[in-house]
Amino acid sequence: MARLILVVDDEPTLRETLAEALEGDGFRVITAADGREALLRFREHRPDLVVLDLMLPELSGVEVCRILRQEAGVPILMLTAKSSEIDKVLGLELGADDYVTKPFSLRELIARIHALLRRTEQPAVEGPTTVSVGDVTVDLAGHRLLRDGDPVPVKPKVFELLAFLLRHPGQVFSREQLLRDVWGYDYAGETRTVDVHVHWLRTAIEPDPTTPSLIQTVRGVGYVFRRPA
């Protein structure tokens, strides 16, 4: 059965345009015009992915994102008309998997949706694989970080980024390569997303995040994981 997408936006024209484009791409679509309706529709239909506008009446997109993330692991793609980085970062902090800034192309939006859905279909890592990174233990099978046996909070996409870099120690990756290999984008996406997630990753594993020794920046190229001495 075709994947079900919930589109939440208070602009009727945009909402209808998105629904038509997604249905034309083979998805089933349900829509909501405000935050409260979005939660009702989500709980009733349990869609496979949510396209969520940041600015909504009744209940903001930020609040809807926070509630959805407490209830389910469904991929969330946020739409924002704001150019401020703090709004994008806030959405990611609350659990959104990606964001698109208005105005955007339908082709880009659909490509990002496909990328998010592909990630949910990836098989789990086989076997109890663990890797030590400084004083942090990375449990690849359990998707956990542990420091002295205690869990270290980490966002799912940050963990995926770490797991990818651990599998390629010493190899430098550009932001575009990371978007392709970790996020699944097959086009030139928003590279700021990579920088934000690298920042969170350094906060989780680096002895001193202000002077990173594990996840290093290669100026003009990208990022590389260096094994601790």
N, C-alpha and C positions, 0 to 999 in steps of 0.2 A: 504494500500500500504506500502511496505517496506520502512524503513527510508533511507534517502539519506545522504551519508557521502562524504565530500570533503577531499581528502588526498593530502597534499602539501609537496613535498620533491624533492630535486634536484638529489637524487640518484636513477637512473632508477630501479635498482634491488630491492631496499627497497620499492620504490613506488609500483612496480608491486606485490611484496610479500604481502604488506599490503592490496592492492586492492583485491587480490585473497583470502586472509584470511577473510576479511570482507564480501565479496560476499559469501564465504562458510558458514558464520554465518547468512546469510539471509538479509544482507544489500545491497542496491544499492550504487554504488561507482562511483564518478568522480574524476579525478586527475589533478594536476597542477605541473609544474616543477620549477616555480619561483614565486616571489611575485606578479608581475604584472598580470601574468596569473591567479593566485589564486583569485585576486579581480574580474577579468573578469568572471571567472567560478562561483564565488559566486553570483555575481549580476545577472547572467543569469539563474542559477538553484535554488538559495535559498535553500541550503542543510540544513538538520536538525542538523548537527554537523560538525565541522572542525577539522581535525588532521593536525597540522601546525608545520613544522620544524622551529627551531629558525634561523638557518643559511641558507639563501636563496640568490641566485643571483637576480639582478635587483632591488628587494625591500626586505629588511630583514623581517624575521618572526615577529620581534618586531614591525616594522612599519605596517605590514599587520594586526597584532593583534589590534593595536591602531585604525586603520581605520575601521576594522570590528566592533569593539566595539562601535564606533560612529554611525554605520549604523544599527546594529541589536543586539539582545540579544542572538544570537545563541551560544550554548556551544562550547568552544574552548579548545582543548587538545593540549598542546605544546610538541614537541619533541626537546630534546637538547642533544648534544654530550658533552656538557661542564659539569664539576663537580662543578664549582663555584656556591655557593649559590646565589650570586648576580644576576646571569643570570636567575635563577629560580624565584627569588623574583621579578625581573624586569618584567618577563612575567606575573606573577600574579598581579602585580601593574597595568599593562596596561589592565587587564580585562580577561586574560586567566582563565579558571575554574580549570585547573589541568595541570600537566606536567608529562612526563615520560622521564627518562634519558637513552640515548643509551649506551650500548646495552640493550634491554628489551625483555621480552618474549611476543609473540603474545597473549598468554592466558591472561596475565596481562593487555595488552593494550585493548583487547576486553572487559574485565571485567570493566575497567574504563569507556569505552565508554557506556556500558550498564548502569552503575551507573549514569553517567551524563544525559543520556536520561531519566532515571526513574525520576530524579529530575524535569525535565521539565514537567512531567505528573502529578506531585503532585497537588491536588486541593488547591485553595487559602483558607486562614483562613476565616471562616465565622464570620460576626459580627464585629462591630467597637471596637475590643479589644485593650486597651491601658494599659501599665504598666509603673510605675514610677521607674526609677533606678537612685538614687541620684538626680541630677538636670537635668537628661535626661528623656524624655518621649519616650517610645517605642510604636509606632503604628504598631501593629502586622498585622492588616488588610491591612494597606497601605504600609507596608514594609518601614517605615521611622523612623528615629531618630530625635527628636526635642529637642533643648535646648532653653528655653525662647521663644518658638514658632518658632524658626528659624531652618531649616533643617540642620542636621549634615551629611556630605557626608559619605557614608558607602558602601562598596562593597556588592553585593548580597549574596555571600557565607558567609561573615562576619555576615550579618544580620541573615541568617539562623542559624548560630552557636549560636548567641545571643538568638534567639527565642527558640531554643532547650534547652539551659541552663536555660532560664527563666521558662520553663515549668517543670524543675526538680531542684528547688532550694535546696541547701544543699546536693545534690547527687554528689558524686565524679565519674568522668568518665575518663577512660584511653584514651590515644590517639587512640588506636585501636578501642575502643567503639565509639568514636566520628567519626572516619572515616567510621564506619559501619552505624551509626544512622543519621549522618548529610550528609556525602558525598555519602552514599549508597554503599560503598565497601563491598563485601562479602569475602574479603581476607585480608591478612596483607599488607596494602599499605605503602606508604611513609609518616611516621608520622611527618616529618619536615613540611609538609603542614599544619598540625594542629597548630604547634607552630607559624608559620608565621601569620595565621589568628587570633590566640589568641592575638598576639602582636598588630595587627591592631584594634582588638576589644577593647583592653585596651586603646589604644590611643583615641578611639572614646568616651568611656563612663567613664573612671576612672578619678577622681579628680586629681590624681597624678599617671600617668602610670608607673613611676619608682618604686612606692610602691603600687601595686594593692591591693585594699580592696574588690572589687566586684568579679572579676574573679581571684581566688586564685589558686596558684600551690600547689598541695599536692605531696611533694617530693616522688619519686619512684612510684607514682600511676598515676596522671594526673591533671585534672582541676575540679574546683567546683565553682558554683555561690553562693555567700553569699548575702542575702538581706541586704541592708544598715540598720543600727540601727535607 
